[in-house]
Amino acid sequence: MSATIHTEISGLKAALVELGKLDSKTKFKAMNKIKAAGADMVNEVSNRYPEQLPLSGMAPSKKGGTRLAYDVKKVRKGVTIQVGGRSKNGNIPLVTLIQKNAGGAFFDLAGLRDGGSQFVKDLDGRYGKAQRGMWRSRAYIYGQATKDILDAIQEVMAQVNRKIVQ
């Protein structure tokens, strides 16, 4: 289970494929530049998760962590950027923001489809309806963070064009 938000840029995926054919090191650097441009976005989003345990039922067990346990350090570290993604309706996302920690994704999305359990009602009462974590930062993600990533993409596209011309 992972929660994701993505931004789509037409043509960059094909340019990165071409760059990979010409020079894989440059492609790797380009992808890292795009990821680095989203560092502020990752920090902003990861700070949306509560410092304390959301509900007592989400605590790690003493015998070993449960899969859906909420550990704020792991939850915040679980917010990452992935370059690329799966095609959906013919569109391939360039940048995908992912919550890789199961406890964080559970906090985000519990009750999205069915909010009938007492557990979900308690989460809703304390933190609002489903899409509680990174989803609450959509305005920031689509605003400033997208601008930062688009600036990095402009640099990468210029670099790709220079490589292709050589």
Secondary structure as UniProt FT lines:
FT   STRAND          3..7
FT   TURN            10..11
FT   HELIX           12..22
FT   HELIX           24..37
FT   HELIX           39..46
FT   TURN            47..48
FT   HELIX           56..58
FT   TURN            62..63
FT   TURN            67..68
FT   HELIX           72..77
FT   STRAND          79..83
FT   TURN            89..90
FT   STRAND          95..99
FT   HELIX           102..109
FT   TURN            110..111
FT   HELIX           118..127
FT   HELIX           134..137
FT   HELIX           138..140
FT   HELIX           141..145
FT   HELIX           146..165
//
